[in-house]
C-alpha cells in the first residue's frame, strides 16, 4: 500500500508540474510543442505564397542583392544560413538590427506559420540563386 501511495504521490507531483509548465508557457507565449527549426518543404505553392508576401511586404525596402531603403535581403538571410530558427524568431519578433544605419522596420510580426514559410523560401533562394522566382 505504501508503494501505491508513493506512485500516486509521484503522479500527483508530475501532474502539478505539467500544469505549472503549461501555465508558464501560456503566460510567456511559448508553444511547448512547436519546433521553430522544422521548416515546411519548399513546394511550388509555398514559393508562390512566399514570393507574393515578399513582393507585398518586403520589396518596398529590401532588394535581394543591393542596398535600397534597407540592407540587401540576401545579406540578412545569409546571417541566418546556419540558424533558421533564429530567422523564424526574428520574423516573429522583429527588432532593429542596424539602428545606426537603417530605420527600424515597420512591419507586423509574422505568425509562426508565416515566419517558417518565409524562412524556408528565403533560405531556398539563398542556396538556389538562379531560381526564376528569386527577387531582384
N, C-alpha and C positions, 0 to 999 in steps of 0.2 A: 504494500500500500504506500509505503514511503517513496518507492521508486516512481509510482504513477503520479504522486503529488509533485515530485521533482520534475517529471516530464510536463505535467500541467503548468508548473511554475515557470519552466523554460518556455513553454508555448505562450504563456501569457506575456512574458518578457519580450519574446520575439514579435508578438502581435503589437504590443505597445511601441516597440522600436520601429516597426514598419509604419505604424500610424504616424509617429512623430516625423519620420523621414518623409512621408507623403505630405504632411502639413508643411514642412520646411520647403519642399520642392514647390508646392503651390505658392507659398509666400514669396519665394525668391524667383518665381517664374522659371523653374528648372524642370525640364521633362526628363524624368529618370529613365525612361525607356528610349528616348531619342539618341541617335548616334550621328553627330554632325559631320563625321568624316565619311559616312556612307552616302555617296552621291548617286543620283539616278543615271542610267545609261544614256549616252548621247544618241538619241534616235532622231530621225528626220523631224518628228513632231516637236521634240524638245528644241532642236535647232531653230525651228520656225518661231516657237514661243519666245525663246531667249533673244533671238535677233529682233523681234518686234519690241520686246521690253527694252533692249539696248537702244534701239532707234528712238523710242518714245521717252525714255527716262535718262539715258546716259550720254547719248551722242551730242546733245546740246553743248556739253562742256568737254567731253572726252573724245579725242580721236585715238585711233588704235596705236599709231606709231610716232605721233608728234605732239608737242605741246600745243595747246589751244587755250581754252579758258580753264584748263585743269591739266594735271600731269597725263602723259600718254597712258592709256589703259593697259597696253602691253607691259609697260614697266611696273604698273601697280600689280597686275596679275602675276608677273614673274617673281615678285616678292613673296608670293604665296604658293609657288610651284611645289614646294615640299611640305606645305602646310595648308591643305584645302580646308580643314576645319577652321583655321584662322580666318580665311576669307569668308566662309559662311558666317562666322560670328561677327566679323566686321560689317558685312552687308545687313545683318540683323540689328546691329548696334553701331551705326557709323559714328566715328569721332574724327575730328580733324587730325590729319597725319602730317601735314606740312603747313601749319598755321602762319608761319612767317613768309611763305612763298605763295600760297594759294588760299583763297577764301574757303570757308567750310562749305561742304556740300549741303544743299538744301533739298534733301530727299526724305521721303517717308521710309522708315526702316522696312526692309523686306521681311516677309514671313519666312519661316524656316523652309517651306517648300520652294518659295521664290529664290531664296538665297542659295539653296542647293542646286536648283536649275541653272542659275546664272553662273555659279562656281563651276559646275560640270562643263558648261558650254565655253566659258572663258578659258579654262584650262585646256579644253579640247582645241580651241582656236590657237592658243599659245603653242601647242605641240604640232598643230597642222596649219602652218601659216598660209598654205596655198588653197585652203578651203574656200570655195566661192562665196560662202556666207560670212567670211571674215570682214569685220568692219574696216572702213577706210581710215 
